[in-house]
Amino acid sequence: MPQSMRALVAGKVGEPTDVLRLESRPVPTPKAGQALIRVKATPIHASDLHVLRGRYGFSPKFPTVGGHMECVGRIEALGPDTEGPKIGERVVAVAVPAVPAVPGPHVAGTWQEYLVADTRRLLPIPDHLSDSSACQLAVNPLTALLLVTRELDVQPGEWLLQTAAGSTVGRLVIQLSRHLGIRTINVVRRRDAVEEIKALGGDEVICTEDEDLLQRVAEIAGPAGARKAIDCVAGHVGAQVSQALAPGGELVVYGALSTHRQADPAALTIPLQARSVIYETKAVRGFWLNRWFGTASPEDALRALSEVRSLVADEVLSIPQGQPFPLERFTEAISLAETPAHGTKPLFVFEDGRDKDDR
Ligand SMILES: NC(=O)c1ccc[n+]([C@@H]2O[C@H](COP(=O)([O-])OP(=O)(O)OC[C@H]3O[C@@H](n4cnc5c(N)ncnc54)[C@H](OP(=O)(O)O)[C@@H]3O)[C@@H](O)[C@H]2O)c1
């Protein structure tokens, strides 16, 4: 076992490409109940970049290793008196950082070669699932599953209205909805995306470049509007989605893509119509996977993750193949993560002679 490893570390809050440095750090030692994971692949999510810019739902203590939430790797060692997972087993480790008012599991950043994780939070991965799929299993597919089932309990035949339908979460929501018999109304911002979303199985697509969102939802779901919606754009689009809700309808906001790179506090809002919220009793609430992991029991979290693993293994959900980057090329990887219409997710991958075929 090497004594030191490479890690991508941010010294302070700032633009990720300005504040991140490749550093050498000691390989951590697992305590009782923990496993040492040799990381094989870990994605770059928009939320990872928000954390470094100081714009997310928590702020780590700097310097901090970048990346939070998910990675796939092999168990290299177990802490003292620790049983359960086997050395060499390939697992997904969920790394939720310390968030005020949200209890554990707290794990350091994922953009490093080794990390320690709670053994109760490790999900074994079958050989036929690639590293690319496995390292993206926890955040987006789990969010899609929880939003559609537990948060909104959307029933077969019901309409589900969603924004940024071309996002990874949006595509997974479409696939899951088809599987469950739910009909989707998909909002996209680019004309180019319309046919792609239809081909994926989206029942209806509204392109905000060409169409009036409210008018189209009324035409599709009826003049009252849609009863259930999810939004990850917020701002003006989020407000329009709230207006497109039927009386008594529910909107779950889980992202705020339109507020990215905004510094003006007024741009970080979702303007709601008070009369509509009161008299039509529309409900708008948030969803945050970090909070969900913090409050779900380890057993429940693993149960939900196993359900996602089965949906992916059974090809109900297909996770787009990520684009691999070594840690050294982080500037390029981060730039890809923020390029419009980038399609594929950048992943940091770590060479491991034994496992070249897993990718
Ligand atoms: N709350 C949670 O726990 C949770 C969990 C997972 C994800 N999320 C959030 O879910 C969102 C999607 O994540 P992802 O990883 O699926 O994203 P992604 O794959 O990187 O895709 C981003 C998508 O958003 C679209 N988009 C970007 N800015 C937009 C804007 N201003 N208006 C409309 N559309 C815009 C892009 O459209 P183009 O194709 O036109 O570029 C693209 O389709 C993010 O906000 C993420 O933080 C939240």
The ligand as an SDF file (V2000), in Angstrom:
LIG
                    3D

 48 52  0  0  0  0  0  0  0  0999 V2000
  -31.3670   18.4240   -5.2630 N   0  0  0  0  0  0  0  0  0  0  0  0
  -30.6160   17.3730   -5.4630 C   0  0  0  0  0  0  0  0  0  0  0  0
  -30.3680   16.5850   -4.5660 O   0  0  0  0  0  0  0  0  0  0  0  0
  -30.0590   17.1330   -6.8360 C   0  0  0  0  0  0  0  0  0  0  0  0
  -29.5740   15.8710   -7.1890 C   0  0  0  0  0  0  0  0  0  0  0  0
  -29.0980   15.6730   -8.4990 C   0  0  0  0  0  0  0  0  0  0  0  0
  -29.0990   16.7420   -9.4040 C   0  0  0  0  0  0  0  0  0  0  0  0
  -29.5560   17.9630   -8.9740 N   0  0  0  0  0  0  0  0  0  0  0  0
  -29.5950   19.1150   -9.8850 C   0  0  0  0  0  0  0  0  0  0  0  0
  -30.2310   18.7290  -11.0670 O   0  0  0  0  0  0  0  0  0  0  0  0
  -29.8110   19.5750  -12.1110 C   0  0  0  0  0  0  0  0  0  0  0  0
  -29.4460   18.7190  -13.3150 C   0  0  0  0  0  0  0  0  0  0  0  0
  -28.2660   17.9820  -12.9960 O   0  0  0  0  0  0  0  0  0  0  0  0
  -27.6070   17.0130  -14.0860 P   0  0  0  0  0  0  0  0  0  0  0  0
  -26.3720   16.4720  -13.5290 O   0  0  0  0  0  0  0  0  0  0  0  0
  -28.6830   16.0990  -14.5630 O   0  0  0  0  0  0  0  0  0  0  0  0
  -27.2800   18.0910  -15.2130 O   0  0  0  0  0  0  0  0  0  0  0  0
  -26.5190   17.8980  -16.5960 P   0  0  0  0  0  0  0  0  0  0  0  0
  -26.5920   16.4870  -17.0460 O   0  0  0  0  0  0  0  0  0  0  0  0
  -25.1950   18.5560  -16.4730 O   0  0  0  0  0  0  0  0  0  0  0  0
  -27.4220   18.7250  -17.6120 O   0  0  0  0  0  0  0  0  0  0  0  0
  -27.6870   20.0770  -17.4490 C   0  0  0  0  0  0  0  0  0  0  0  0
  -28.9370   20.3790  -18.2720 C   0  0  0  0  0  0  0  0  0  0  0  0
  -29.5180   21.5840  -17.8350 O   0  0  0  0  0  0  0  0  0  0  0  0
  -29.8260   22.3770  -18.9460 C   0  0  0  0  0  0  0  0  0  0  0  0
  -29.6620   23.7780  -18.5220 N   0  0  0  0  0  0  0  0  0  0  0  0
  -28.5370   24.3550  -18.0590 C   0  0  0  0  0  0  0  0  0  0  0  0
  -28.7750   25.6380  -17.7420 N   0  0  0  0  0  0  0  0  0  0  0  0
  -30.0700   25.8750  -18.0380 C   0  0  0  0  0  0  0  0  0  0  0  0
  -30.9100   27.0070  -17.9610 C   0  0  0  0  0  0  0  0  0  0  0  0
  -30.4550   28.1970  -17.5240 N   0  0  0  0  0  0  0  0  0  0  0  0
  -32.1840   26.8860  -18.3560 N   0  0  0  0  0  0  0  0  0  0  0  0
  -32.6550   25.7200  -18.8120 C   0  0  0  0  0  0  0  0  0  0  0  0
  -31.9120   24.5890  -18.9190 N   0  0  0  0  0  0  0  0  0  0  0  0
  -30.6400   24.6720  -18.5360 C   0  0  0  0  0  0  0  0  0  0  0  0
  -28.8580   21.9700  -20.0350 C   0  0  0  0  0  0  0  0  0  0  0  0
  -29.4490   22.2090  -21.2620 O   0  0  0  0  0  0  0  0  0  0  0  0
  -28.6250   22.1920  -22.6510 P   0  0  0  0  0  0  0  0  0  0  0  0
  -28.6350   20.7400  -23.0740 O   0  0  0  0  0  0  0  0  0  0  0  0
  -29.4540   23.0850  -23.4970 O   0  0  0  0  0  0  0  0  0  0  0  0
  -27.2380   22.7150  -22.3580 O   0  0  0  0  0  0  0  0  0  0  0  0
  -28.7080   20.4780  -19.7600 C   0  0  0  0  0  0  0  0  0  0  0  0
  -29.7530   19.7730  -20.3920 O   0  0  0  0  0  0  0  0  0  0  0  0
  -28.6510   20.4120  -11.5530 C   0  0  0  0  0  0  0  0  0  0  0  0
  -29.1750   21.6550  -11.1380 O   0  0  0  0  0  0  0  0  0  0  0  0
  -28.2320   19.6230  -10.3440 C   0  0  0  0  0  0  0  0  0  0  0  0
  -27.5950   20.4140   -9.3740 O   0  0  0  0  0  0  0  0  0  0  0  0
  -30.0350   18.1580   -7.7330 C   0  0  0  0  0  0  0  0  0  0  0  0
  1  2  1  0
  2  3  2  0
  2  4  1  0
  4  5  1  0
  4 48  2  0
  5  6  2  0
  6  7  1  0
  7  8  2  0
  8  9  1  0
  8 48  1  0
  9 10  1  0
  9 46  1  0
 10 11  1  0
 11 12  1  0
 11 44  1  0
 12 13  1  0
 13 14  1  0
 14 15  2  0
 14 16  1  0
 14 17  1  0
 17 18  1  0
 18 19  2  0
 18 20  1  0
 18 21  1  0
 21 22  1  0
 22 23  1  0
 23 24  1  0
 23 42  1  0
 24 25  1  0
 25 26  1  0
 25 36  1  0
 26 27  1  0
 26 35  1  0
 27 28  2  0
 28 29  1  0
 29 30  1  0
 29 35  2  0
 30 31  1  0
 30 32  2  0
 32 33  1  0
 33 34  2  0
 34 35  1  0
 36 37  1  0
 36 42  1  0
 37 38  1  0
 38 39  2  0
 38 40  1  0
 38 41  1  0
 42 43  1  0
 44 45  1  0
 44 46  1  0
 46 47  1  0
M  CHG  2   8   1  16  -1
M  END
$$$$
